[in-house]
Amino acid sequence: MSQSENITAQEVAKLEMASEVPKLIGALVTCLCIAWLAVILRIVSRRMKRTALKIDDCLLITSLAFTTAMFGLNLGLTHDGLGRHKAFTKDAKLLALGAMTVEVLYGMNILLIKLSWLFLLRRIFPGKYILCLTWAIGSLVTAYTIVQIVCAVFQCVPIRALWNSQVPDRCINVEIVFVLCGSLNVATDVAILCLPMPQLWNLKVSNTRKIQLTFMFLLGGLVCIISAIRVPQLRKSSQTDAGWTFVSGVEWSFAECCVATLSACLPTMRPLYNWMRHRKGQENASENLRRQRTYFLHSRQKAKPGTFPELEGGFRGSDSTSNDTWAPNQRTKDSYGGVSIPIELGSKHGGRVTNSSGAST
């Protein structure tokens, strides 16, 4: 075997071992769990407020179904060559059709999440200002999503040219469309986040409360960051080695959908947060009371008979020459460290004990 043939064999073995599948599956599973958890907590918060699900909730639940479908499809595509080099692609046709379907699901998913955001803002801040802007943003998102889906499906005519290079075709540069739509995604995300800010700061609440609400809404800025990272990743995709170069775009697209779901759910989780804070306060109060009782019982065990730890030196008569001493009798309640302590004093005269009113017992 010549040296050139030996090098080629080594390169083939190296390419065969190269795989992005484990990393891809790990990213998909993590993001899907985040999205499911966010939607479940949103529904729990609605139940805690005893309110029915609104249209924004229904849209988000529907988008979660699309997200789950994207997860299953991407997982299936790993068996057809996604995450592997072209030489080891098992079925180019299924890989091409699957990638096209994922692009359609992504567009529908982002559209539903953004519409859910807009309907939530309309419900929280009713008014002509919010109504007009939500209609404008919603129309823009719907328009470029339709363009993105159409271009994804008909990027080549006939469609079979996507997986069969022998078929005469007419293809568009779909990369430009995806980058343009991705940039519009970032712009509309920023617009949706900024939309409620004037209304929030006009609320008649304390500045601390305004800052808390602003921070809660601005947590949605995470999706803007991921959307901005996703756009340059799309430019790395290449039809010449689709299974390998599409992985990065698939990961960031799926992460964008899941983080957008989380961002849309955060403003609705206030009842759950209040319940957790109230429960934590009750636990702290119970712990403080337990410590006070333990301290009191420990102090009583250390006290000498006939004396009280409440006052230094116990209780004794004011006349040092008298045989009278103070001794405990029937007890009443006093306060000791937040715990009720029974105390009453009696006096001892010549072997008879009298209470504070002078009656002998």
C-alpha positions as CSV (number, residue, x, y, z in Angstrom):
1,M,0.0,0.0,0.0
2,S,1.5,3.4,-1.0
3,Q,1.8,6.3,1.4
4,S,-0.9,8.3,-0.4
5,E,-3.3,5.4,-0.1
6,N,-2.5,5.0,3.6
7,I,-3.2,8.7,4.2
8,T,-6.5,8.6,2.4
9,A,-7.5,5.6,4.5
10,Q,-6.7,7.4,7.7
11,E,-8.6,10.5,6.6
12,V,-11.6,8.3,5.7
13,A,-11.5,6.7,9.1
14,K,-11.2,10.1,10.8
15,L,-14.2,11.4,8.9
16,E,-16.2,8.3,9.7
17,M,-15.6,8.8,13.4
18,A,-16.4,12.5,13.3
19,S,-19.9,13.1,14.6
20,E,-21.9,16.0,16.0
21,V,-24.8,13.8,17.0
22,P,-24.1,13.5,20.7
23,K,-23.7,17.2,21.1
24,L,-26.8,17.9,19.0
25,I,-29.0,15.5,21.0
26,G,-27.8,17.0,24.3
27,A,-28.6,20.5,23.2
28,L,-32.1,19.5,21.9
29,V,-33.0,17.6,25.1
30,T,-31.9,20.4,27.4
31,C,-33.8,23.1,25.4
32,L,-37.0,21.0,25.1
33,C,-37.0,20.4,28.9
34,I,-36.7,24.2,29.5
35,A,-39.6,24.9,27.2
36,W,-41.9,22.2,28.7
37,L,-41.1,23.3,32.3
38,A,-41.8,27.0,31.4
39,V,-45.2,26.2,29.9
40,I,-46.2,23.9,32.8
41,L,-45.3,26.6,35.3
42,R,-47.4,29.1,33.3
43,I,-50.4,26.8,33.4
44,V,-49.9,26.3,37.2
45,S,-49.8,30.0,37.7
46,R,-53.0,30.4,35.9
47,R,-54.7,27.8,38.1
48,M,-53.4,29.5,41.2
49,K,-55.1,32.7,40.1
50,R,-58.2,30.6,39.3
51,T,-58.4,32.1,35.8
52,A,-59.1,30.3,32.5
53,L,-56.6,29.9,29.8
54,K,-56.5,32.9,27.4
55,I,-55.7,33.1,23.7
56,D,-52.0,33.9,24.5
57,D,-51.8,30.7,26.6
58,C,-53.4,28.6,23.8
59,L,-51.0,30.0,21.2
60,L,-48.0,29.2,23.4
61,I,-49.2,25.7,24.1
62,T,-49.6,25.2,20.3
63,S,-46.1,26.5,19.7
64,L,-44.9,24.0,22.3
65,A,-46.4,21.3,20.1
66,F,-44.5,22.6,17.1
67,T,-41.3,22.7,19.3
68,T,-41.8,19.0,20.2
69,A,-42.4,18.1,16.6
70,M,-39.1,19.9,15.7
71,F,-37.3,17.9,18.4
72,G,-38.7,14.6,17.1
73,L,-37.9,15.4,13.5
74,N,-34.3,16.5,14.3
75,L,-33.8,13.4,16.3
76,G,-35.0,11.3,13.4
77,L,-32.7,13.1,11.0
78,T,-29.6,12.1,13.0
79,H,-30.2,8.5,11.7
80,D,-30.3,9.8,8.1
81,G,-27.1,11.8,8.2
82,L,-27.6,15.0,10.3
83,G,-24.4,15.5,12.3
84,R,-22.3,13.4,9.9
85,H,-20.3,14.2,6.7
86,K,-21.9,13.8,3.3
87,A,-20.0,10.6,2.5
88,F,-21.8,8.9,5.4
89,T,-25.3,10.2,4.7
90,K,-27.7,7.3,4.6
91,D,-30.6,8.9,2.8
92,A,-30.0,12.3,1.1
93,K,-33.7,12.6,0.1
94,L,-35.0,12.2,3.6
95,L,-32.3,14.5,5.0
96,A,-33.3,17.3,2.5
97,L,-37.0,16.9,3.0
98,G,-36.5,16.8,6.8
99,A,-34.4,20.0,6.8
100,M,-37.1,21.7,4.7
101,T,-39.8,20.6,7.2
102,V,-37.7,21.8,10.1
103,E,-37.5,25.3,8.5
104,V,-41.2,25.4,8.1
105,L,-41.8,24.3,11.7
106,Y,-39.3,26.9,12.9
107,G,-41.1,29.7,11.1
108,M,-44.6,28.7,12.4
109,N,-43.2,28.3,16.0
110,I,-41.6,31.7,16.1
111,L,-44.8,33.3,14.7
112,L,-47.0,31.7,17.4
113,I,-44.7,32.7,20.2
114,K,-44.5,36.3,19.0
115,L,-48.3,36.5,18.6
116,S,-48.7,35.0,22.1
117,W,-46.4,37.8,23.4
118,L,-48.5,40.5,21.6
119,F,-51.8,39.2,22.8
120,L,-50.5,39.1,26.4
121,L,-49.4,42.7,26.1
122,R,-52.8,43.7,24.8
123,R,-54.5,42.0,27.7
124,I,-52.2,43.5,30.3
125,F,-52.1,47.0,28.9
126,P,-55.4,47.7,27.1
127,G,-55.3,51.0,25.2
128,K,-55.1,52.4,21.7
129,Y,-51.4,52.8,21.8
130,I,-50.7,49.2,22.5
131,L,-53.4,48.0,20.2
132,C,-52.0,49.8,17.1
133,L,-48.4,48.8,17.7
134,T,-49.3,45.1,18.4
135,W,-51.3,45.0,15.1
136,A,-48.4,46.5,13.2
137,I,-45.8,44.2,14.7
138,G,-48.0,41.2,14.3
139,S,-48.7,41.9,10.7
140,L,-45.0,42.4,10.0
141,V,-44.1,39.1,11.7
142,T,-46.8,37.2,9.8
143,A,-45.8,38.6,6.5
144,Y,-42.1,37.7,6.6
145,T,-42.9,34.3,8.2
146,I,-45.0,33.5,5.1
147,V,-42.2,34.6,2.8
148,Q,-39.7,32.5,4.8
149,I,-41.9,29.4,4.6
150,V,-42.6,29.7,0.9
151,C,-38.9,30.2,0.1
152,A,-37.9,27.2,2.3
153,V,-40.3,25.0,0.4
154,F,-39.8,26.2,-3.1
155,Q,-36.1,27.2,-2.9
156,C,-35.5,24.8,-5.9
157,V,-37.9,24.0,-8.7
158,P,-38.5,21.1,-9.0
159,I,-38.2,20.3,-5.3
160,R,-36.4,17.0,-6.0
161,A,-33.4,19.0,-7.1
162,L,-32.6,19.5,-3.4
163,W,-31.3,15.9,-3.2
164,N,-30.7,15.0,-6.8
165,S,-28.0,17.1,-8.5
166,Q,-28.7,15.4,-11.8
167,V,-32.1,17.2,-12.2
168,P,-32.1,20.5,-14.0
169,D,-33.2,23.1,-11.5
170,R,-33.9,26.8,-10.9
171,C,-32.8,27.6,-7.3
172,I,-32.8,30.9,-5.4
173,N,-30.1,31.9,-2.8
174,V,-32.2,30.9,0.2
175,E,-29.3,31.9,2.5
176,I,-30.1,35.6,1.8
177,V,-33.8,35.0,2.7
178,F,-33.0,33.3,6.0
179,V,-30.5,35.9,7.0
180,L,-32.9,38.7,6.2
181,C,-35.8,37.0,8.1
182,G,-33.4,36.3,11.0
183,S,-32.5,40.0,11.2
184,L,-36.2,40.9,11.2
185,N,-36.7,38.4,14.0
186,V,-34.1,40.2,16.1
187,A,-35.6,43.6,15.3
188,T,-39.2,42.5,16.2
189,D,-37.9,40.9,19.5
190,V,-36.4,44.2,20.5
191,A,-39.6,46.0,19.5
192,I,-41.8,43.6,21.6
193,L,-39.6,44.0,24.6
194,C,-39.6,47.8,24.4
195,L,-43.4,48.0,23.8
196,P,-44.6,47.8,27.4
197,M,-41.9,50.0,29.0
198,P,-43.8,53.4,28.7
199,Q,-46.9,51.8,30.2
200,L,-44.9,50.1,33.0
201,W,-43.3,53.4,34.1
202,N,-46.7,55.2,34.1
203,L,-48.2,52.7,36.6
204,K,-49.1,54.1,40.0
205,V,-46.8,51.8,42.0
206,S,-43.5,52.3,43.8
207,N,-40.3,52.7,41.9
208,T,-39.0,49.4,43.3
209,R,-42.1,47.6,41.9
210,K,-41.5,49.3,38.5
211,I,-37.9,48.1,38.5
212,Q,-39.0,44.6,39.3
213,L,-41.5,44.5,36.5
214,T,-39.1,46.0,34.0
215,F,-36.4,43.4,34.9
216,M,-39.0,40.6,34.5
217,F,-39.9,41.8,31.0
218,L,-36.3,42.4,30.0
219,L,-35.4,38.8,30.8
220,G,-36.9,38.2,27.4
221,G,-33.8,39.9,26.0
222,L,-32.2,36.4,26.2
223,V,-34.1,35.5,23.0
224,C,-32.7,38.6,21.3
225,I,-29.2,37.5,22.1
226,I,-29.8,34.0,20.8
227,S,-31.5,35.3,17.6
228,A,-28.5,37.5,16.9
229,I,-26.1,34.5,17.4
230,R,-28.3,32.4,15.1
231,V,-28.1,34.7,12.1
232,P,-24.3,34.2,11.3
233,Q,-24.6,30.5,12.0
234,L,-27.0,30.2,9.1
235,R,-24.3,31.5,6.7
236,K,-22.1,28.5,7.6
237,S,-24.6,26.1,6.0
238,S,-23.7,24.5,2.7
239,Q,-25.6,22.2,0.4
240,T,-22.3,20.5,-0.5
241,D,-22.1,18.9,3.0
242,A,-25.6,19.6,4.4
243,G,-25.6,17.0,7.2
244,W,-22.5,18.4,8.8
245,T,-22.9,22.2,8.2
246,F,-26.6,22.3,9.2
247,V,-26.0,21.2,12.8
248,S,-25.0,24.6,14.2
249,G,-28.0,26.3,12.6
250,V,-30.4,23.5,13.8
251,E,-29.1,23.9,17.4
252,W,-29.4,27.7,17.5
253,S,-32.8,27.6,15.8
254,F,-34.2,25.2,18.3
255,A,-32.6,27.1,21.2
256,E,-34.2,30.3,20.0
257,C,-37.7,28.6,20.0
258,C,-37.3,27.2,23.5
259,V,-35.8,30.4,25.0
260,A,-38.6,32.5,23.3
261,T,-41.1,30.2,25.0
262,L,-39.4,30.7,28.4
263,S,-39.3,34.5,27.9
264,A,-43.0,34.6,27.0
265,C,-43.9,32.6,30.2
266,L,-41.9,34.6,32.7
267,P,-44.3,37.6,33.1
268,T,-47.1,35.2,33.9
269,M,-45.4,33.4,36.8
270,R,-45.9,36.2,39.4
271,P,-48.5,34.2,41.4
272,L,-46.1,31.2,41.7
273,Y,-43.4,33.5,42.8
274,N,-45.6,35.1,45.5
275,W,-46.7,31.7,46.7
276,M,-43.1,30.5,47.1
277,R,-42.1,33.7,48.9
278,H,-45.0,33.4,51.3
279,R,-44.2,29.8,52.0
280,K,-40.6,30.6,52.7
281,G,-41.7,33.3,55.1
282,Q,-43.9,30.8,57.0
283,E,-41.0,28.4,57.2
284,N,-38.7,31.0,58.6
285,A,-41.3,32.1,61.2
286,S,-41.8,28.5,62.3
287,E,-38.1,27.9,62.6
288,N,-37.7,31.1,64.7
289,L,-40.5,30.0,67.0
290,R,-39.0,26.5,67.4
291,R,-35.6,28.1,68.4
292,Q,-37.2,30.4,70.9
293,R,-39.0,27.5,72.6
294,T,-35.9,25.4,72.7
295,Y,-34.0,28.2,74.2
296,F,-36.6,28.7,76.9
297,L,-36.8,25.0,77.8
298,H,-33.0,24.9,78.0
299,S,-32.9,27.9,80.3
300,R,-35.5,26.4,82.6
301,Q,-33.6,23.2,82.9
302,K,-30.4,25.1,84.0
303,A,-32.3,27.2,86.6
304,K,-32.0,26.3,90.3
305,P,-35.1,25.3,92.3
306,G,-36.9,28.3,93.7
307,T,-35.2,30.8,91.3
308,F,-36.2,32.2,87.9
309,P,-33.9,32.8,85.0
310,E,-36.0,35.8,84.0
311,L,-34.5,38.0,86.7
312,E,-30.9,37.9,87.9
313,G,-30.5,36.3,91.3
314,G,-34.1,35.0,91.4
315,F,-36.8,36.6,93.6
316,R,-36.2,37.4,97.3
317,G,-37.7,39.6,99.9
318,S,-36.6,43.2,100.2
319,D,-36.0,42.9,103.9
320,S,-32.8,41.0,104.5
321,T,-33.5,40.4,108.2
322,S,-36.9,38.9,107.5
323,N,-37.5,35.2,107.1
324,D,-39.8,35.9,104.3
325,T,-38.8,34.6,100.9
326,W,-40.4,34.7,97.6
327,A,-41.6,31.4,96.2
328,P,-43.5,30.4,93.0
329,N,-47.1,29.6,93.4
330,Q,-49.8,29.6,90.7
331,R,-48.5,30.9,87.4
332,T,-49.7,33.6,85.0
333,K,-48.3,34.6,81.6
334,D,-45.4,36.8,80.9
335,S,-43.3,37.3,77.7
336,Y,-39.9,35.7,77.3
337,G,-38.3,35.9,73.9
338,G,-41.6,35.8,72.1
339,V,-42.9,32.7,74.0
340,S,-45.5,32.9,76.7
341,I,-44.1,31.9,80.1
342,P,-46.3,31.3,83.2
343,I,-45.1,33.3,86.3
344,E,-46.8,34.3,89.5
345,L,-45.2,35.2,92.8
346,G,-46.3,34.1,96.3
347,S,-44.8,35.0,99.8
348,K,-43.9,32.6,102.5
349,H,-44.8,33.7,106.1
350,G,-44.0,31.4,109.0
351,G,-44.6,28.2,107.0
352,R,-47.7,29.5,105.3
353,V,-47.7,30.7,101.7
354,T,-49.8,33.7,100.7
355,N,-50.6,35.0,97.2
356,S,-50.1,38.6,96.1
357,S,-53.5,39.6,97.6
358,G,-52.5,38.4,101.1
359,A,-54.9,35.4,101.2
360,S,-53.3,32.3,102.7
361,T,-53.0,29.1,100.8
